Each structure stands twice: as C-alpha cells, then as structure tokens.
C-alpha cells in the first residue's frame, strides 16, 4: 500500500524488469514510500500479478531491449529515478557446449537495454537531479564460467554507468548514473536459483552445499533498499559502481 508521506512521495520511478525478483521488490518498496511507479516488463501476466498486490502502480508490457523502448517509456513519464533491472536468463553450461547465439544472449538483452536507456537519459535529457541505477551482477567482477557471456555483459553495464556519468558531467546535465552490483547469487530469484542448480550440478555437489560454501549473501530486499537509499541520498564515496553484500554497500575499486 502506498504511503502518504514516504521519502519518495510524488517522485516518478520507472523500473525495467519489474515483474519478478529484484525488480518486483524495488517496485513494491518504492510504491510503499509514496512514489509514482511505472513497472515495465516483457510479460504481461507478471505485471498483472504485480498490479494486484501493489496499489498505485502503472504497468507497461514492453521489451526494453528494443530500439523504440526508451521513447515509449519517456513519452509515458520522465522518471526522477530510472532502475534498469532484469534481463535474459543466461545458459548454464560450459563454453564448449554453447553456440554463439547462446553465448551472446545477455549482451543482446541486458547490455543493450542499459545502453539504450542510458543513452536516452542523456539525449532527452532527464531533469537535473535524476538518478539512473543499473542493477548489474557480481559475476561482472569475479566471472561466471558456465554462463556464457553473462559476466562480460554485466561488466559492460558497469562501464556504461561510468561512461554516462562522465558524459553527464561533461555536458553539465546533473544526472547521476550508478551501477549497483549484488555480490552473491540470490536463490530467491529465478535467475539465482538457475545459477545455484547449474553450478551445483557442474561441481558435483548439492544445491544446499553450494550455497553453504558461498557464505553470507545479500537478499533482493537488501538490493531494493540500496536502490532507494541512493535515490534519496547519493553515497558520499566517489565513483559510480557500488557493490552490495551481506555487509552493506561499498564503492567498487
């Protein structure tokens, strides 16, 4: 239920990849703090279920990795906070078993989506004081050998945030670009569960053992809280890439 006096009261928030996992958590929490939320995802069914559970949320069924997607979203609303989340489920097999199309799927979806919307934020441009947050992945820092080009695609999202921040500064646009990087796999999400199952099979251990070996991890709730925190009060640490772990948020080196 929306808050009457939440910290984001009246702010316009757009969440891409909003129908499940981290994106859904961000939508629900932003709405609860009084934001006007536009939830965007490819599948209308997931959006309909989200709308039933979350009041005061508009939805848009849209493939955010298409060239026309930013224009359609920004025609609907100019966000104060744009969250680029979600993407394609990567293959969970070693590189020797992949086709090029399978290897590159996250470049064609996750990276392309970030590129298109961040470019549009600069070109529109969004209003000074706006924030663009890309939800990347710790795989982009540490690698992920059985998920094709996923790690490289997520690393490129971090570079996009840095490049766009530099361009915003050069043009004096006053737009903040950030990449938030969850450090650990989150089995609460569909993507995380697929990764857990795939790595457990690859390593010849149970899923429970794989998770135990991974150690403390952040949750989708932690990630959503970090997104809203940086929207309300940008971090004092320099840089545009921040990791999220069980210990909180920290600037990436």
C-alpha positions in Angstrom: 0.0 0.0 0.0 1.3 3.5 -0.8 2.5 5.7 1.9 1.0 9.2 2.4 4.3 10.8 3.5 7.1 8.4 2.3 10.5 9.8 1.4 9.8 9.2 -2.3 6.3 10.8 -2.1 5.4 12.2 -5.5 8.6 11.1 -7.2 8.4 9.4 -10.6 10.1 6.0 -10.7 10.5 3.6 -13.7 11.6 0.1 -13.1 12.6 -2.1 -16.0 12.4 -5.9 -15.4 9.8 -5.2 -12.8 7.6 -8.3 -12.8 9.8 -10.6 -10.7 12.8 -10.9 -8.4 14.8 -7.7 -7.5 12.7 -5.6 -9.9 9.5 -6.5 -8.3 10.9 -5.8 -4.8 12.0 -2.4 -5.9 8.5 -1.6 -7.3 6.8 -2.6 -4.1 9.1 -0.7 -1.9 9.1 2.5 -4.0 5.3 2.4 -4.1 5.2 1.9 -0.3 7.2 5.1 0.1 4.8 7.2 -2.0 6.4 7.1 -5.4 4.5 7.1 -8.7 5.8 3.9 -10.2 5.8 2.7 -13.8 6.6 -1.1 -13.8 7.9 -2.3 -17.2 8.5 -5.9 -18.2 8.1 -8.2 -21.2 5.4 -10.5 -19.8 2.0 -9.0 -19.1 1.0 -11.8 -16.8 3.7 -11.0 -14.3 2.8 -7.3 -14.4 -0.9 -8.1 -13.8 0.0 -10.1 -10.7 2.2 -7.3 -9.5 -0.5 -4.7 -10.0 -2.9 -6.8 -7.9 -0.5 -6.8 -5.0 0.7 -3.3 -5.3 -1.5 -0.3 -5.4 -0.8 2.9 -7.3 1.5 1.2 -9.8 1.1 1.6 -13.5 2.3 -1.2 -15.8 3.7 -1.4 -19.3 4.3 -4.6 -21.2 7.4 -3.9 -23.3 10.6 -5.5 -24.4 13.1 -2.9 -23.0 15.8 -4.2 -25.3 14.1 -2.8 -28.5 15.2 0.4 -30.1 11.9 2.1 -29.6 11.5 1.2 -25.9 13.1 4.3 -24.3 10.9 6.6 -26.4 7.8 4.8 -25.4 8.7 4.8 -21.7 9.8 8.5 -21.6 6.7 9.5 -23.5 4.7 8.0 -20.7 6.8 9.6 -17.9 10.1 11.3 -17.3 11.5 9.5 -14.3 13.2 11.0 -11.3 14.6 7.5 -10.7 15.1 5.0 -13.5 16.1 1.5 -12.5 17.5 -0.8 -15.2 17.0 -4.3 -13.8 16.4 -7.8 -15.1 17.5 -9.3 -18.4 17.8 -12.6 -20.2 18.4 -15.9 -18.3 21.9 -17.0 -19.4 22.8 -20.5 -20.4 24.1 -22.6 -17.5 26.6 -24.7 -19.4 30.3 -24.6 -20.0 31.6 -22.6 -23.0 32.4 -25.8 -25.0 28.7 -26.6 -25.2 27.4 -23.2 -26.3 26.5 -21.7 -29.7 27.5 -18.1 -30.3 23.8 -17.0 -30.0 23.6 -18.6 -26.6 26.9 -17.1 -25.5 25.8 -13.6 -26.5 22.2 -13.5 -25.3 22.9 -11.3 -22.3 24.7 -8.8 -24.5 21.7 -8.6 -26.7 19.3 -8.1 -23.8 20.9 -6.9 -20.6 23.7 -4.7 -22.1 21.6 -3.4 -24.9 18.8 -2.4 -22.5 21.3 -0.5 -20.4 22.9 1.2 -23.4 19.6 2.2 -25.0 18.0 3.7 -21.8 21.2 5.4 -20.5 21.8 6.9 -24.0 18.2 8.1 -24.0 18.6 9.6 -20.5 21.5 11.7 -21.8 19.7 12.7 -25.0 16.3 13.5 -23.6 17.8 14.6 -21.2 16.3 13.7 -17.9 15.9 16.5 -15.4 18.9 17.6 -13.3 18.9 15.6 -10.1 17.6 12.5 -11.8 19.2 9.2 -11.0 19.7 6.2 -13.2 20.6 2.9 -11.5 21.7 -0.2 -13.4 21.4 -3.5 -11.4 24.5 -5.4 -12.6 26.0 -8.6 -11.0 29.0 -9.7 -9.1 29.7 -12.0 -12.0 30.9 -8.9 -13.8 33.7 -8.6 -11.2 34.5 -12.2 -10.5 33.5 -14.1 -13.6 31.0 -16.9 -14.2 32.5 -19.7 -16.3 29.3 -21.6 -17.0 27.0 -18.7 -18.1 28.4 -17.8 -21.5 28.9 -14.0 -22.0 26.8 -13.1 -18.9 29.8 -11.9 -16.8 31.1 -9.8 -19.7 27.7 -8.3 -20.3 27.2 -7.4 -16.7 30.7 -5.8 -16.6 29.8 -3.7 -19.6 26.8 -2.4 -17.7 29.2 -1.1 -15.1 31.3 0.6 -17.8 28.1 2.1 -19.3 27.3 3.7 -15.9 30.8 5.2 -15.7 30.8 6.4 -19.3 27.4 8.0 -18.9 28.4 9.7 -15.6 31.4 11.2 -17.4 29.2 12.4 -20.2 26.6 13.9 -17.8 29.4 15.7 -16.0 30.9 16.9 -19.3 27.5 18.3 -20.5 26.6 19.6 -17.0 23.3 17.7 -17.1 23.2 16.9 -13.4 22.1 13.3 -13.9 23.6 10.7 -11.6 24.4 7.3 -13.2 25.2 4.3 -11.0 25.7 0.6 -11.2 24.8 -1.5 -8.1 26.4 -4.9 -8.0 24.9 -7.6 -5.9 28.0 -9.6 -4.8 26.4 -13.1 -4.4 23.9 -15.3 -6.1 20.4 -14.8 -4.8 18.5 -18.1 -4.8 15.3 -16.2 -4.0 15.2 -15.1 -7.7 14.6 -17.3 -10.8 18.0 -16.3 -12.2 19.7 -17.1 -8.9 18.0 -20.4 -8.5 19.0 -21.4 -12.0 22.6 -20.4 -11.2 22.6 -22.4 -8.0 21.2 -25.5 -9.6 23.6 -25.2 -12.6 26.7 -24.7 -10.5 25.8 -27.4 -8.1 25.4 -29.9 -10.9 28.6 -28.7 -12.6 30.6 -29.0 -9.4 29.0 -32.3 -8.3 27.6 -31.0 -5.1 24.1 -30.4 -3.7 22.5 -27.0 -4.1 22.5 -26.7 -0.3 26.2 -27.4 -0.2 26.9 -24.9 -2.9 25.0 -22.2 -1.0 26.8 -23.1 2.2 30.2 -22.8 0.5 29.2 -19.4 -0.9 28.9 -17.8 2.6 26.8 -14.8 3.6 24.9 -13.1 0.8 22.7 -10.2 0.2 18.9 -10.6 -0.5 16.6 -9.0 -3.0 15.3 -6.8 -0.2 18.9 -5.6 0.5 19.3 -4.6 -3.1 15.9 -2.8 -3.2 16.8 -0.9 -0.1 20.1 0.1 -1.6 18.4 1.4 -4.7 16.0 3.6 -2.7 18.8 4.8 -0.4 20.9 6.1 -3.3 17.9 7.7 -4.8 17.1 9.6 -1.6 20.7 10.3 -0.6 23.6 9.6 -3.0 26.6 7.9 -1.5 29.5 10.2 -0.4 32.1 7.8 -1.8 33.4 8.8 -5.2 32.6 6.7 -8.2 29.6 5.2 -10.0 29.9 1.5 -9.2 28.9 0.1 -5.8 28.8 -3.5 -4.6 26.1 -4.8 -2.3 26.9 -7.6 0.1 25.8 -9.0 3.4 27.9 -6.2 4.9 26.1 -3.4 3.1 27.1 -1.2 0.2 30.7 -0.1 -0.7 32.3 1.7 -3.6 34.0 -0.7 -6.0 37.7 -0.3 -6.7 
